[in-house]
Amino acid sequence: MAGRRGAGRKKPPGPKTFDAGGVRQPPYSAAVYGAIMPLQRVAEEHRARWGDRLPSLVAPAMAARFRQVYADLEDAMDAGDAPLTAQIAQRLITAWGVLEAAALDAGHSPLPSRAAFAIVLDDDVCVAIAGPTVDVSALRRECPSWIVYAADDAARILASVSREMVAAALREFPAARITRLTIDGYNEGVEDDVPF
């Protein structure tokens, strides 16, 4: 199965593909989800420090191998093979550290600690929120494919879109997460008319 990489095959998955809290087709067993949860945590930690650029900061052969191991992980998950999924996930946990060390050795730097963080969204768009000590324009120049917001700008945008509704929802459901946004009647990723 791992050898099938034809023209009709979707692109190799990236680290964001296996969001343990999300829904993905086909549905995976609890054992398979459990096997990737530690990897998901490590991937999120690295993406918070580096955004989506870490694989692009290392040697091409290392980046290619990293993507191939993610493709192998997808194959194991699709096969429902939890032990193999766990084994590959452990390799990827190690690989994230190896990529980070290689990027640092090459002279690259992560985002300033606690001053900015990046999130790679489901559509592979990287969004960064920069704190007050970060030079937002410099970060935008360094990472032109990212959407970079100053924290105060992001707060104003969120508050203007749905301040009362979101505040009320978060009071009632403190663990709630925003997974999509509806603007002017456009429901992204929603196939029904229910407004939530």
C-alpha positions as CSV (number, residue, x, y, z in Angstrom):
1,M,0.0,0.0,0.0
2,A,2.8,2.4,0.9
3,G,4.3,2.0,-2.6
4,R,1.1,3.3,-4.4
5,R,1.8,6.9,-5.3
6,G,0.0,7.6,-8.6
7,A,-1.2,10.7,-10.2
8,G,-4.6,10.3,-8.6
9,R,-3.2,10.1,-5.1
10,K,-3.8,13.1,-2.9
11,K,-0.7,15.0,-1.7
12,P,1.2,13.5,1.2
13,P,-0.4,14.6,4.5
14,G,1.2,17.2,6.6
15,P,1.4,17.4,10.3
16,K,-1.9,19.3,10.6
17,T,-3.8,16.5,8.8
18,F,-4.3,14.3,11.9
19,D,-6.0,16.7,14.3
20,A,-7.0,14.3,17.0
21,G,-10.0,16.6,17.9
22,G,-11.2,16.8,14.3
23,V,-13.3,14.6,12.0
24,R,-11.6,12.8,9.1
25,Q,-12.9,10.3,6.6
26,P,-12.8,7.4,7.0
27,P,-13.4,7.3,10.7
28,Y,-10.5,5.8,12.6
29,S,-10.6,3.5,15.6
30,A,-10.0,4.8,19.1
31,A,-6.7,2.9,19.1
32,V,-5.5,4.6,15.9
33,Y,-6.6,8.1,17.3
34,G,-4.9,7.2,20.6
35,A,-1.7,6.3,18.7
36,I,-1.4,9.8,17.1
37,M,-2.4,12.0,20.0
38,P,1.2,12.3,21.4
39,L,2.4,13.1,17.9
40,Q,-0.4,15.7,17.5
41,R,0.8,17.4,20.7
42,V,4.5,17.5,19.6
43,A,3.5,18.7,16.1
44,E,1.4,21.6,17.6
45,E,4.3,22.6,19.9
46,H,6.7,22.8,17.0
47,R,4.2,24.6,14.7
48,A,3.6,27.1,17.5
49,R,7.4,27.9,17.5
50,W,8.0,27.7,13.8
51,G,4.7,28.0,11.9
52,D,4.7,25.9,8.7
53,R,8.2,26.7,7.7
54,L,10.3,24.1,9.7
55,P,10.5,21.5,6.9
56,S,11.5,24.2,4.4
57,L,14.5,25.2,6.6
58,V,16.3,21.8,6.4
59,A,18.1,19.9,3.7
60,P,15.8,18.7,0.8
61,A,16.5,15.0,1.5
62,M,15.5,15.5,5.2
63,A,12.3,17.3,4.3
64,A,11.4,14.7,1.7
65,R,11.9,11.9,4.2
66,F,9.8,13.7,6.8
67,R,6.9,14.1,4.3
68,Q,7.3,10.4,3.2
69,V,7.0,9.2,6.8
70,Y,3.8,11.3,7.2
71,A,2.5,9.5,4.0
72,D,3.4,6.1,5.6
73,L,1.5,7.2,8.7
74,E,-1.6,7.9,6.6
75,D,-1.3,4.5,5.0
76,A,-1.1,2.8,8.5
77,M,-4.1,4.8,9.7
78,D,-6.1,4.0,6.6
79,A,-5.4,0.3,7.1
80,G,-6.5,0.6,10.8
81,D,-3.2,-0.7,12.0
82,A,-2.9,0.9,15.4
83,P,0.5,-0.8,16.4
84,L,2.1,0.4,13.1
85,T,0.5,3.8,13.5
86,A,2.0,4.1,17.0
87,Q,5.4,3.0,15.7
88,I,5.4,5.6,12.9
89,A,4.0,8.3,15.1
90,Q,6.9,7.7,17.5
91,R,9.4,8.1,14.6
92,L,7.7,11.4,13.7
93,I,7.9,12.6,17.2
94,T,11.6,12.1,17.0
95,A,11.7,13.6,13.5
96,W,10.2,16.9,14.7
97,G,13.1,17.3,17.1
98,V,15.6,16.4,14.4
99,L,14.2,19.0,12.0
100,E,14.2,21.6,14.7
101,A,17.9,20.9,15.6
102,A,18.8,21.0,11.9
103,A,17.1,24.3,11.4
104,L,18.8,25.8,14.4
105,D,22.2,24.4,13.3
106,A,21.6,26.1,9.9
107,G,21.2,29.5,11.7
108,H,17.4,29.7,11.5
109,S,15.3,31.0,14.5
110,P,11.9,30.1,15.7
111,L,9.3,32.8,16.5
112,P,10.2,34.9,19.5
113,S,9.3,32.9,22.7
114,R,6.0,33.9,24.1
115,A,5.9,36.9,21.9
116,A,4.3,35.3,18.8
117,F,2.7,32.0,17.9
118,A,1.6,30.4,14.7
119,I,-1.3,28.1,13.9
120,V,-1.5,26.1,10.6
121,L,-5.2,25.9,9.8
122,D,-7.0,23.0,8.1
123,D,-6.5,24.5,4.7
124,D,-2.7,24.7,5.2
125,V,-2.8,28.5,5.7
126,C,-0.5,29.6,8.5
127,V,-1.8,32.4,10.7
128,A,0.5,34.1,13.3
129,I,-0.5,36.3,16.2
130,A,2.3,38.6,17.3
131,G,2.5,40.1,20.7
132,P,3.4,43.7,21.4
133,T,7.2,43.1,21.4
134,V,7.3,41.6,17.9
135,D,8.1,43.6,14.8
136,V,5.0,42.6,12.8
137,S,6.2,44.0,9.5
138,A,9.5,42.2,9.8
139,L,7.7,38.9,10.5
140,R,5.4,39.5,7.5
141,R,8.5,40.1,5.3
142,E,10.2,37.0,6.7
143,C,7.1,34.8,6.1
144,P,5.2,36.3,3.2
145,S,2.9,33.3,2.8
146,W,1.6,33.7,6.4
147,I,-1.2,35.9,7.6
148,V,0.3,37.8,10.4
149,Y,-1.8,39.8,12.9
150,A,-0.7,42.0,15.8
151,A,-2.5,40.7,18.9
152,D,-4.5,43.9,19.3
153,D,-5.6,43.7,15.6
154,A,-6.7,40.1,16.0
155,A,-8.6,41.0,19.2
156,R,-10.4,43.9,17.4
157,I,-11.3,41.7,14.4
158,L,-12.7,38.9,16.7
159,A,-14.6,41.4,18.8
160,S,-16.2,43.1,15.8
161,V,-17.4,39.9,14.2
162,S,-19.3,38.3,17.1
163,R,-18.4,39.6,20.5
164,E,-21.7,39.0,22.3
165,M,-22.5,35.7,20.8
166,V,-19.0,34.2,21.3
167,A,-18.7,35.6,24.8
168,A,-22.1,34.1,25.8
169,A,-21.1,30.7,24.2
170,L,-17.8,30.6,26.0
171,R,-19.4,31.4,29.3
172,E,-21.8,28.5,28.9
173,F,-19.2,26.2,27.3
174,P,-15.7,27.2,28.7
175,A,-13.9,24.4,26.7
176,A,-15.5,25.4,23.4
177,R,-13.3,26.0,20.4
178,I,-14.0,28.0,17.3
179,T,-13.8,25.6,14.3
180,R,-15.4,27.7,11.6
181,L,-16.7,31.2,11.1
182,T,-19.9,32.3,9.3
183,I,-19.8,35.8,7.7
184,D,-22.7,37.3,5.8
185,G,-24.5,34.1,5.4
186,Y,-21.5,32.2,4.0
187,N,-21.0,28.9,5.9
188,E,-17.5,27.6,5.3
189,G,-17.4,23.8,5.4
190,V,-21.1,23.5,6.5
191,E,-23.7,21.7,4.5
192,D,-26.8,22.6,6.5
193,D,-28.7,25.7,7.5
194,V,-28.1,25.4,11.2
195,P,-26.2,28.6,12.3
196,F,-23.9,26.8,14.7
